[in-house]
Every structure is written in C-alpha cells, then in structure tokens.
Amino acid sequence: MIEEFAKDNLHGRLRRDREALLWKLDGLSEYDARRPLTATGTNLLGLVKHVATVEARYFGEVFDRPSAEPLPRWQDSDGSDLWATENETRDQIIEFYRRTWEHSDATINELPLDAPGHAPWWPEPHADTNLFAVMIHVLGESIRHAGHADILREGLDGRTGLRPEYEKPVDEKARAAHRAKIEQAARSAAPPSM
C-alpha cells in the first residue's frame, strides 16, 4: 500500500513539474525561448530539450526499455541537449518531450518501485539502481530545471509562478519597492568598504 502511495505521489509531482516547465515557454518569441540567458548559455527551450533527454535516458536505457527517440550514446554526450539548433523547431522539442512522457509513464506504470535498473554513467557502487531511486533522481532534475526556468522567465518579462492558475498580474511599482527594500537590507548588512 505504501509503495503505491509513494509511486503515485512521485509520479504526480513529476507530471506537475513537466507541465510547469513547458508553461515557461508560453507566449515567448522564438528568439526569447532560445536565446542564451546566462554566461553558460542556459535557455528555456534548451532546458525542455535537456529534461526530455534525461527522462528518455533514465526511464528507457536504465531499465532496458530504450526510447524510440533518437538519442546519442550517453558516452558521446556533448551538451547539445542543452540548446536548440536553428533546424529544431519549438514544436519538435515539445513533442519530443511529450512522447518521452508517454514512454516514461509506461515504464513507471509497468514496473514496481524495486524494479532493478542499471545506470552505467553513475559511479560504482551506485550504477545498479531501481525505479524508486530513478524516480527520485529524475524528479530532482525536473524540479531543478523548472526552477532555472522560473528565474530565466522572470528575467525576460517578469512572469512568475508554478502554474497558470497561480499567476498574478505584474505590479511593477510594488515589485520595485519590494526589491528596493531587499537591496537596502543587503547594503545595511554588508560591512563598510575600506
């Protein structure tokens, strides 16, 4: 009973965070969805592509249930899953993510939490694993990158939130006053410059 509760709870949270990550693309121009927004090139569409690749690999290869999606061998990973080329459309990447959900969900639904798996890219003695550990890992990856997407989207146009139903109109005046209060607290706490 606790196993089904745990599995359903983790799976539900994964589904929620998948949707939250995709929502961060809503209403953005092609340029804003793809452009590098950090010094390392992190971008919103690239985050979606990366999380899709992570899910495809973990819920596919780890359990000997390879995804039908073309993936480079994990040994050949070169970071190309972190950004969209000019030949990849937003719709292609979103559909790749959605097809990956279907494959991942099938793995989650069909296997028990203690189903054995093997992640050869994990260091020993952790390479031999199970569905529970992989669900926790993938959920952590999804949450981490959804958080990145939150910050990137806020920097683009001020939009924040986990889901559309929680989004509030941006009150620029109130937001500026709040930020100024935090800035003042930071300056007051900092030691005087020499």
C-alpha positions in Angstrom: 0.0 0.0 0.0 2.8 2.5 0.9 4.6 1.5 -2.3 1.6 2.5 -4.5 1.1 5.7 -2.5 4.8 6.6 -2.9 4.8 5.8 -6.6 1.6 7.7 -7.3 2.8 10.7 -5.3 6.2 10.9 -7.0 4.6 10.3 -10.4 2.1 13.1 -9.8 4.8 15.5 -8.8 6.8 14.7 -11.9 3.7 15.3 -14.1 3.1 18.6 -12.4 6.7 19.8 -12.9 6.7 18.7 -16.5 3.8 21.0 -17.2 5.3 23.8 -15.2 8.5 23.6 -17.3 6.5 23.7 -20.6 4.4 26.6 -19.4 7.6 28.7 -19.1 7.6 28.8 -22.9 4.1 30.1 -23.3 3.9 33.4 -25.1 7.6 33.7 -25.8 9.0 34.7 -29.2 11.3 32.1 -30.9 14.3 34.3 -30.0 13.4 34.6 -26.3 12.7 30.8 -26.0 16.1 30.0 -27.4 18.5 32.8 -26.6 21.2 32.3 -24.0 20.2 33.9 -20.8 23.3 33.1 -18.6 27.0 33.2 -19.2 26.9 29.4 -19.8 24.2 29.7 -22.4 21.2 28.3 -20.4 18.0 29.0 -22.3 14.4 28.0 -21.8 13.9 25.7 -24.9 17.2 24.0 -24.1 16.0 23.2 -20.6 13.0 21.5 -22.1 15.2 19.5 -24.5 17.6 18.6 -21.8 14.9 17.3 -19.4 13.3 15.3 -22.2 16.6 13.7 -22.9 17.2 13.0 -19.2 13.8 11.3 -18.9 14.2 9.3 -22.1 17.6 8.0 -20.9 16.6 7.2 -17.3 13.2 5.6 -17.9 14.4 4.0 -21.1 18.0 2.8 -21.1 18.3 2.2 -17.3 15.5 -0.3 -17.5 16.4 -1.8 -20.8 13.4 -0.2 -22.3 15.0 2.1 -24.9 13.1 5.0 -26.1 12.1 5.2 -29.7 13.5 8.7 -29.8 17.0 9.0 -31.3 19.5 9.7 -28.5 23.2 9.9 -28.8 25.0 7.3 -26.7 25.5 8.6 -23.2 29.3 8.3 -23.6 29.1 10.7 -26.5 27.1 13.4 -24.7 28.5 16.8 -25.8 26.0 19.2 -24.3 23.9 19.5 -27.5 20.9 18.5 -25.5 21.1 21.9 -23.7 20.1 24.1 -26.6 18.0 24.1 -29.8 19.7 24.3 -33.2 18.2 26.6 -35.8 16.8 23.5 -37.5 14.9 22.3 -34.5 11.5 23.8 -34.0 9.9 24.5 -30.7 7.1 22.2 -31.6 9.5 19.4 -32.4 11.2 19.7 -29.0 7.9 20.0 -27.1 6.5 16.9 -29.0 9.8 15.0 -28.2 9.2 15.9 -24.5 5.6 14.8 -24.7 6.4 11.5 -26.4 9.1 10.9 -23.8 6.4 11.4 -21.1 4.4 8.6 -22.6 7.4 6.3 -22.7 8.4 7.3 -19.1 4.9 6.9 -17.8 4.7 3.4 -19.3 7.9 2.4 -17.6 6.7 3.9 -14.3 3.2 2.3 -14.6 4.5 -1.2 -15.6 7.4 -1.6 -13.1 7.4 -1.9 -9.4 9.4 0.6 -7.4 12.0 -2.0 -6.6 12.5 -3.0 -10.3 16.2 -3.2 -11.0 17.9 -0.9 -13.4 21.5 0.0 -14.4 22.8 3.5 -15.0 26.3 2.9 -16.4 27.1 6.6 -16.2 26.7 6.6 -12.4 29.8 5.8 -10.5 30.1 2.5 -8.7 28.6 1.2 -6.4 25.6 3.3 -7.5 25.2 2.1 -11.1 22.9 -0.7 -10.1 19.7 1.0 -9.0 16.0 0.7 -9.0 12.9 2.5 -10.2 12.4 4.3 -6.9 15.9 5.8 -7.0 15.5 6.8 -10.6 12.1 8.4 -10.0 13.7 10.5 -7.2 16.6 11.4 -9.4 14.5 12.4 -12.4 12.1 14.4 -10.2 15.1 16.2 -8.7 16.4 17.0 -12.2 12.9 18.2 -13.3 12.4 20.4 -10.2 16.0 21.9 -10.5 15.5 22.8 -14.2 11.9 24.1 -13.6 13.5 26.4 -11.0 16.0 27.6 -13.5 13.2 28.2 -16.0 11.3 30.2 -13.3 14.3 32.6 -12.9 15.0 32.9 -16.6 11.4 33.7 -17.4 11.2 36.2 -14.6 14.3 37.9 -16.1 12.7 38.0 -19.6 9.3 39.5 -18.8 8.6 39.4 -15.1 6.3 36.4 -15.3 6.5 34.1 -12.3 4.6 31.1 -10.8 4.3 27.4 -10.9 1.2 27.1 -12.9 -1.0 29.5 -14.9 -3.8 29.5 -12.3 -1.5 30.9 -9.7 -0.1 33.7 -11.9 -0.9 37.2 -10.9 -0.6 40.4 -13.0 2.8 42.0 -12.5 2.6 45.1 -10.3 5.8 46.8 -11.4 5.6 49.5 -8.7 5.1 47.0 -5.8 7.8 44.8 -7.3 10.3 47.7 -7.5 9.5 48.7 -3.9 10.0 45.2 -2.6 13.3 44.8 -4.5 14.5 48.2 -3.1 13.7 47.1 0.4 15.8 43.9 -0.1 18.6 45.9 -1.7 18.6 48.2 1.3 18.7 45.4 3.8 21.7 43.8 1.9 23.6 47.1 1.8 22.9 47.7 5.5 24.2 44.2 6.4 27.3 44.5 4.4 30.5 45.7 6.2 31.7 49.1 5.1 34.2 49.2 2.3 37.7 50.0 3.1 
